[in-house]
Amino acid sequence: MKMQFPAIVIVFIVFVVMQILAYKKKKAKSPEILPYIKKKSLLGEREQVLFYRLIEAMPDHYVMPQVRLADIVGVKKCDDWQAWFNKISRRSVDFAICNKSFVVLACIELEGKMPGQEGRQNADNTKDEALNAAGIPVVRMDANKPPPSGDIKIMLENLIAKMQG
């Protein structure tokens, strides 16, 4: 009888702890109010300035902001396919310039000191390597002083003509 009482207490404590953990896990999975909030804007102020200049410069093209790199660049089937895909799957380009058939002709990346963007050199190198390997040109523009739309038009048209010729 003396041994049964402590065993019953231990089983009871384990049961209670398991119930508490199950309750917390369930509550964490389905909170009454979801923790999502609406972000202020898809594009920051500097990105918006460049977006409108790109639209003005390339009226016969689509300007797509914040495009996931893995939606632009594929990975050839190989033994370490997953490792190569992981390098690009969570990265994006600032803008993709597409023709009317949504074929990506060039990508635009903003450079320059932007809030929260310190230490981006490794990510930039990964993007450049992937895009260059896929034959997609990358144009880097100063976020603090983007060129006028006329200069952008000449630069992109020359680049696209060179890539297609």
N, C-alpha and C positions, 0 to 999 in steps of 0.2 A: 504493500500500500504506500509506503514511503517513497518508493521509486516511481510509482505511477503518477503521483501528484506533480513532481517537477516535469515529467515528460508531457503531461497534459498542459501545463503552463507554457512550456516551450513550443508545443504545437499551436497553442492558442496565439502566442506572440508572433510566430511565423505567419499564421493565417492573417492576423491583423495587419502586419507589415505588408504582405502581399496585396491585400485589399487596398491599402493606402497607395501603394505604388501603381496599381492598376487604375485607380481613380485619377491620380495625377497624370498618368500617361494618356488616359482618355480625354481629360480636360485640356491637355496640351495639344492634342490632335484636333480638337474641335472647340475652340473658344467661342463663347457667345458672340463676341465682337471680333471679327478678323482683324489682324494687325496691319492691314494694308492701307496705304494712304495714296492719294493722287499727287504725283510730282508736279512741280510748278510748270515745267515746259519740257518738251522732248529735246529741244535745242537750247543751249545757252545763248547769251547775247552775241558773243563773237561768232558762234556757229550760225546764228540767224543772219548776221550781216553777210557772211560768205555764201550762205544758201541763196539769198536773194540775188547776189552778184552772179552766182553760177547759173541761176535760172535766166537772168538777163543775158548772160554770155552765150548760153546754149539753148535757145528757144525750141530747137527741133529735137531735143534730147530730154530724157527723164533724169532728174537729179534726185537720187534716193539717199536720204540721210540715215546715219546709224545702221549700216548693214552689217550683219554678222559675217565674218570672214569665211566661215564654213559654208555660207550660202553662195559665195562667189568662187571659192577655190575648193576643188575636190581633192581627194587623196587616192592615188593608184592603189589597187589591191596588192598587198605585200605582207610579209610575216609580221611586221611591226606597224601595220596600218593604224591600229588604235592609238599608239604612241604619237604618230604623226598627226592624226586627227585631233588628239587632245591638245596639241600645241596651238591649234587655230580655232577650236570650237567655242571658246569663250572670249574671243577677240572680235572687234568690229572695226570697220573703217568709218571715217567721219562722213564721207560722201562717195557714192558710186555714180558715175556718169554712164547712162545706158542709152542705146538707140531705141527706136520705137518698138523693136521686138524684144526689149529687155535684155539684150546682150550687153554685158559690162564692157565698156571701152576703156575706162580709166578710173582710178580711185584717187580721191583727194584726202590728204591728211593735214590737220592743223598742227603747226609747230609753234613753240613759244611757251613761255611760262603761263600756265593756266592753273587756276586753283585746284588743288588735289591731284595734280598730274606729275608730281616729282617722281623721279626714278622710272620714267617711261621708256628709256632707251632700249632695254631688252625687248619689251613688247613691240616697239617700233621696228626693231631688227627682224623679229619673227614675222611681222606683217610684210615687210619689204621682201624678205626671202621667199615667202609663200607666193606673193603676188608676182614677183619677178619670175619664179620658176613656172608659174602658170601663164606667163606671157601677158600679164596685165600691168600696164605702167602705173606708177605711183607718183603723184605730184604732191610735194609738201609746200604748204603755204604758211606764212607767218600769221599766227592768230591775232597778234596785236596790230598788224598792218597788212591786211589782205590786199592784193592788187585790185585795181579797178576792173570792171567787167570787160572792158575792151581788151585789156592785156590778157585776161583769163581766156577770152574767146580765141585770140591768136595762139596762145600757148597750147590750149587743148586741141584746137583744130589741127595744128601742126603735129602734135603728138599722135593724135588718132590717125591722121593721114600716113604718118611714118609707120605706125604699127600695122596698118591695113595694106600698105604698099610693099 
